[in-house]
């Protein structure tokens, strides 16, 4: 996906948040910020937002020696571990694909940035809101047919907390006799899941294999991924892509059948898909027209 004007303030906001979460001195933060303001201005629009975000966050981690999103991931994991019984309970109520997709999208509604927010979150309310959401773009009928025809499914995970919901979609796929390869990021980036969070979630109980993609982007830049990932990608009959980051990097891909499952959280993605912000979508890449 190319860089849109709306991507610039988003990158700035991410940078400020990440810098504030580090123990760098104020002068170091300011120097970094002003240097990257120039870097972004110089590289827009010829560089994609994913390329900019990947370089930006890697440099913050390398400079500070810290993971600015460590607390968010720990809070998300704590919340979902505590409430997994509720997810399991809703999963058991219906095995229809439409209900499973609605359950999975609930994970995208969770946005924790502090201990205070963790205390205020009501998981029952989140589930009620998510399960009642209608998909603004709904290619689930085609999705159902592709799942039936597939043997090897590549499932691209997104955020740390979200994978507790992904776990029950993977379980559903396994019970249909599908061989699921679940993929997480190759290194810490934003609040995305790594092998650490996947292990804590026990998602491997329902997967044929859990791997990291060998790269530190907050998306799936196939050319930069490991050879192991590329081999699995090549033999996959179907790709399930969770979240905006994976959509950004795969939206123009027509090599594979890819279904994007996400909540649109920014103007650039919403405008690209023709939806409103916070709409839920299940989008088939072969039916998608992009600029």
N, C-alpha and C positions, 0 to 999 in steps of 0.2 A: 504494500500500500504506500502511495506517495505521501509526502508531508503536506498537510493542509494548514492554512493560517491558524486554525483552532488548536493545532498540535503544539504550537510554540508556548502559549501560556501554560499548557498542561506539563510540558517538559520543565518549565521554570518552577512550577509548583512542586513537582516531584523532587527537583534538585534542592529547593529550600527545605522541604520536609526531611530529606535524607541527611542534609548537612546538619540540621538542628539535632538530629538523633545521634550524632557523633560527638566525641570529646575533643574535636579540633578546636584550636584557639580561634577567637573571633576574627582576628586578622587573616588567618588561614582560610576560614570560611568565606570571608569577603573577597579575598584574592581569587579563590576558586570560582565563586559565583560570577564575578565580573569577567573572568577569562572565558568561562563557558557561555556567557551571554553573547560574547563576540563569536565564539566557535559555532553556536547555533545559528546566529545571523549569517555567518559566512557559508554555512553548509545547507541552508534551506533555500530552495526546495529540492535540490538535486539528491540529497541524502534522505533516506526514509526515516520516519520517527523511531522505528525499531533500532536502526543502526545507531542513531544519536543516543537513544536511551541506554542501549547496551554499553557503549563507550563511556557515557557519563557516569553510570552507576558503578562500573568496574573501577573507574578512576577514584571515585569516592571511597570504595572499599579498600583499594590499594593504598591510598593516601592515609586513611584513618586506621587501617588494620581492623576495622569493625564492620559488623553487619547491621546497618541502620534499621533493618526490618525484623531483627531477631525477636524483639518484644512482641510485635504484632503476630508473628507466626506462633509464638508460644501461647499468647492469649487466645488465638483462634483455636489452636489444638486443645487447650484447656476447656474452652466452651463446648466444643463438639464432642470431646470425650465424655463430658458430663451429661450431654443430652443425646448421645447416640441412640439410647433406648427409644426416644421419640421418633427418630428417623426410621428405626427398625420397625416400630409399631405401624407407621404409615405405609412402609413398604409391604408389610404383610396384608394390608387391607385390600390391595388390588394389584394384579399382575398385568394389567393392560399397559401397553407401551405409553399411551397418552398420560396415564397417571404416573408412571415411572419418570417420564420427562418433566412433568410438573414438579415432582419431588426433587429431582436433580437440580432444577433451576433455583430452588430455595437457597442453595448454597451461595448463589451469586448475590443474594440480598444481605449477607452478613458482611459488615464493614466495621472492624474493630481497630481503633487507633490508641486506646488507653485502657487502664484498669477501670476507670470510671465508666467508660462505655460498656465494658464487659459486664459490670454490675447492673446496668440498665437494660440489657438485652433480654427480650422475652422470646424464647425459642418457639413456644406455642404460637405466638403472634406471627413470627416469621414464617412458620410452616403454613399457617392459615392464609397469609397474604400470598405466599408463593404458589400454593396449591390452587388458589382461585384465579391466578393470572392466566389470561388468554395469550396465545402466541400471535404476535403481530405479523410474523411471517411463519407459516406452518407447512413445512415440507415433510411432515411426519409419515404420511402415507407412503411416499417414495422411500423414506428412511426404513420403514417397516419391511418393505420388499427387499431392500438391499441387505438388511440384517439377515433375513431368511436365506438369502443366496450366499452369504459370506461364511467362510470358515475361520480365517485369520483376521482379527480386528485389532487395529492399532488405536489406542485410546490416549489422546494427548491431554494430560492433566493441566490444571492451572494453579489456583491458590491453595495454600496449606490447609485452611479450614474446609474448603470446598470438597476436598477429596473424601471426606466422610460421607458426603452425598454420592459422589462418584462411585464409592465402594459398593453401594446397593444397585447401581446401574450395572456395574461390572458383575456383581452376583447374579443379576437377572440374565445377563448375556451368557454367563457360564452355565446357568441352568437350562439355557436353550442349546447347549452343546457347542458354544463358540470358544475358540482359543483366543484369549484376550491378552495383548501386550500393553501394559500400562506404562506411560512415559512421564517422567518428571524432569526438571531442569538439571543441568550438569553441575551447577554451582549456585550459591545464594544470590538471588536477584529479586528485588522487591519483596513481596510476601508470597512468592511462588513456592510450590512444594518441591522439595528435594527428596533424595532417598531416605533421609532422616525422618521426615514427616510421613512418608509412605510406610515406613517400617512401624512407626508409632500407631498408625491407623490400621495396621494389619490387612491392608488391601491385597497383599500377596496371597491371602487365603483363597481368593476367588480369581486370581490371574494365572495365566500360563507362565508369565514372566513379568517382573517389574524392572525397568531399566531407567537410567538417566540418559539424556540425549547427547551428553558430552560437550555441551556448550552452555554459556552463561547468559544468553539473551532471554528476555521475558516473553519469548515466543518461540517459534520453531523455524529457524533459518537452516533449512535442510543441507545446504552446501557446507555449513559450518559444523554440522553434527558429526558424531562419531561413526565409524564404519559399522559398528554393531547396529546403531540406529538405522543407518541407510539400508542395511540388509533386511531388517525387519520391515521397514517402510516399503521396500521393493516388493516383498512377497505378500504384503497386506492386501486383502480383498476390499477392505473398507476402513476409512479413517474417521474417528469421532474426535472432533476438536472442541475443547472447552475454553471459553473465555475470549476476551478481546485480543489479547496478545497473540494467541495462536491464529486468530482470524486475520490480524494485520499482516502476518508473515505468509499466510497460505491463501489469501483471498483470490489471488490470480492463478493459483495452481489448478491445472486441468489434467494432470497426470493420473490422478486417483479420484475415486468417489470420496468426497469429503463432506461431512455434515457438521456445520458449526452450531454449537449450542451455547447460548450466552444471553446475558442481559446487556443491552446497549447502554453504556455509561458515559459516553461523551458525544459532543456535537458532530465530530468528524465521522465516527462510526454510524451514528444515527442518520446523518445526511447521506452517507454512502449507501446505506441499506434502504433509505426512504422510510424510516421509522421515527418514533419519538424517543427521547431519553428515558431510560428505565423500562423500555419494552423488552419482552422476552421473545426470542426468535430461535427457530430451528431451520437453518438455511442449507440447502443443497448447492454445492459449488457449481455444478453443471447447469443450474437454473439461474445463476447469478450473473448479472451484467455489471461490470465495473468500468471505471474510466481508465 
